[in-house]
């Protein structure tokens, strides 16, 4: 939850959308899996960036940690051609759309993460859970009132129909 909120802000500040990043995460996850299983191309990509996809015990690192490390490493690259190649290989088609972010035009990932927190844009889990509960409660209340309206309307339909018939009887005359 926290990483998503940070990434939403970071992407917006970089002229891209978090949706582009979400699509790229699928490719990054596949590359992580390939690197862990020893696929030479994937191993080379992460080694070139100095990013490890596994912890010391051999378990996968979190996607968020690998993502942030990958973005930071790409931001630090001077060779733009190599950066574009690695971005496309690791993020798929989204790599091209993420280039403003990867070029670090709006600042480093760490700076932008901190700024998102400083601006109060990153909510803690308790606030998010409270918001979800409130949204559910409001939705249930809205639906209950709609059901009451439907039931009242159903009860009034015969009366409205009689009134309409009464009004229509003298109209042809």
N, C-alpha and C positions, 0 to 999 in steps of 0.2 A: 504494500500500500504506500509506504513512505517513498520507495524508489520510484513508483509510478508518478507520484505527485512531483517529485524532483525532476524527473525526466520530462514531464509535461511542460514545466516551466523552462527547462533547459532548451527543449526543442522550440518552444515558442520564441525564445530569445535569439535563436539561431536561424530563424526563418524557415523552419520545417515544422512538421507536425509529429506528435507522438504516434499517430497512426502509421506513418512511414517507418518509425522505429520499431513498432510492434511487428510489422511485416518482416523487417530485417532480423528481428530476434529469432524467428524460425530458422533462418539460414545460419545465424550465429550458433544456435543450439545444435544444429546438425554438425557444424564445424567443430564445436566442442566435443561432441560425441566421437567424431572422426579422429580428433587429436588424441582423445583418451584411448581409443582402440588401436592407435598407431598408424592411421592413414597418413602417408608421407606428406602429402600436400597440406593437410590440416596441421600437422605437427610443425612444418616449416613456417606456416603463416603465424602461428602463435609464438614460435621461437623468434621469428623476425621482429615481433613486437615486444618480446620479453614478458609475455603474459602466460601464466600457468593456468590450466583449466582444472587442475586437481590440487587437493590439499596434500600435505605431507603423508597422510595415511592412504592416499590413492583415491579418496572419494572426490566426487565432483565439487568444485567450488560453486557458490550460488551464481545463477545467471546474472544477477544484478552486479555482483562483484566483478565477474569476467567482463561484462558489458562496460562498466565504468573504467576498468583498467584498459580495455581495448580502445575505447574512445580517447582516453588520455594519451595512450601510446601513439595513436594515429595523429592526434593533435600535435604531438612532439616531433613528428617526422618532417624533415626538410625536403626530401625527395617527393615532389607532388605526384609524379607518375607512379612511383611505388605505393604511395599512400592511396591513390585511386584504385590501383590494382588490388591491394589488400582489402580495401573497403568493399569493393564489389565482390571479391571472393568470400569475404566473411559475412556481409550483410545482403548479398544478392542484389537485385535491382535497386533496393532501398539504399545501397551504398552510395550511389550517385546523388540521390535526393538528400542524403545526410552530409554531403560535402561541406556546406556552410558550418555545420556543427563541428565536423572533423577538422576544418581549417582553423577552428578556435577563434572565429571572428568576434564572438561575444564574451570570450574569456575562457578560463580553464573550467573543467567540470567541477572541481572542488570549489572554486569561487562561486559558480552558479548554484551549486547545491547549498552553499552557505547563504547566498542571497535569497533563495527560495524560502529557507527557514527564517531568515531575518525579516522577510516581508510577511511572514505568517501564512504562507501558502501551503505549507506542509502540515496537515492535521494529524494528530495522534489517533491511534486505533480507537480509543474510547469515544472521541468526538465523532469519528466516522460511524462507529456502531450506533451511537445515539441518533445520528442523522438517518441511518437506515431504518431504525425503529420508528422515528418520527414520520418518515416518508411512508412506511407501511401503514401506520396508524391513520395518517391523513387520507391515504388511498382507500382504506376500509371505511372511513367516515363518509367520504365522497360517494362510494358505491352504495352505502346504506341509505343516504339521502336520495340517490337516484332511484333506488328500489322503492322507497316511500312515494316518490313522485310518480313512478310507474303504477303503483298500486292505487293511488288516489285517482290518477288519470283513468285507469281501468274502471274504477267505480263510477266516475263521472261520465263516462262515454255514453251510456244509455240516456242520461239526462240531456247531454249536449245533442245527441241524435234527435231526441224528441223536440227540443227547441228548434233545431234546424228544420225538421219536418214542418213544424208549426209555421215557421217563417216562410218556407217555400210554397205552402198551399195557396196563398192568395197571389203569389207572384205572376202567374200567367194572366190573371185577370187584369 
